[in-house]
């Protein structure tokens, strides 16, 4: 038998959106693994293992479906900025600063294969 394994290179996984999506989708697909994150240079290595179907779905999620550069709806972001400008001065310290997406971000499948047993 064995377990399917996939390794991904992610240029920047510091945004909360990416961390949450990677974790939630791994749980939903019963995929185990880990993330090795480096600060300088900023990069991450995502290692995941699971059944063949689960890994196939997870590879598609990471390489095709995930929006690594941020959401496509740039108009919504501009509207949010305008709303923030109108409310300045009233409780500025209540809301943490909005995290920016890295426009150069990307995710690549480095390796996929089989392992004898689960390691995570």
N, C-alpha and C positions, 0 to 999 in steps of 0.2 A: 504494500500500500504506500503510504507516505502522505505528505502534506504539501500543498502548493505554496510557493513563496514568491513575493515580488518586492523589488527594491526600487524606490523612486528618489530622484534628486529634485529638491524644491529650492529655488533660489532664495526665497524669503517667506518664512512661515510665521512671522511675528504678529501678523494681524489676527485678532480674536476670531473673525469670521472663518479663516482657514483652519485654525486649531479646532474650532467647534465642529465644522463640517467633517473634517478628517476623523475626529473621534466618534461623532454620532453615526456616521455611515459605517465605520468599522464595527460598532456595536450592533447595528441593524443587520449587517451581513455576517455576523459571528466571526469576524476577522480579528486575530490577535496580532500583537507586534509592538513596535516602539518607534520613537522619533529621536534622532540624534541631531541636536541643534547646535550650531556654532555661531558665536557673536561676530568674530572678525576672522575671515570674511563671513558675511551673513549668508548662511546656507543651512539646509536641513536634509537629512537622509531618513526617509520613511521606510521601515521594514515591516512587511505584513505577511501573515501566514494564515491559511484557512483551506477550505475545500476548493476544488477546481472552479465550480460555478461562482462561488463567493469572490474568489480572487479575480476572475474574469470581469465580474460586475464592478469590483473595486478599481481595477485598472482603467475601465471605461470612465468611472467617476473621476478619478484623479487626472487622467490625460485629456478627456473630452468635455465632461460636464461641468467641472469646477471652473469658476471664473477667477483665475489667478491674478489678473490685472485689476479686478474689481468689477462691480456690476456694470452692465452695458448701458443702463439708463443714466447717462450723465446729466440729463435735464433734471431729474429728481434731486441730484446732489446740488445743482445750482439753486433750485427752489429752497432746499434746506438751508443753504448759506444765506439766502435773502431773509428767511424767517429768523435766523439767528441774529442778523444785523438789526432787525426791528426790536428784538427783545433785549438788547445789550443794556446793561445798567441794572437790570432786575434779576438778582440772584445769579450773578455770573459764576460764583464758586460752586453752585449746586451741581452743575453738569460737567463731567470730565471732558477734556478736549477730544474732539472726534478723531479717531485713528485714520490715517491716510493709507490707501492701497498703493502698493509699489507698481507703477506702470510697466516696469521691465521684468516683472515676476513671471516665472514659468515653472512647469513641472515636467520632468522627463522620466520615462521608465528606463531604469538602468539595467535591470536583470530580472528575469523570471525563470523559475525552475522548481525542482522538487527537493524536499528534505525528508529524511527518514521519520523524524518525530517533531512535534511542536517544541519550540525552545522558549516561547513566551507564554 
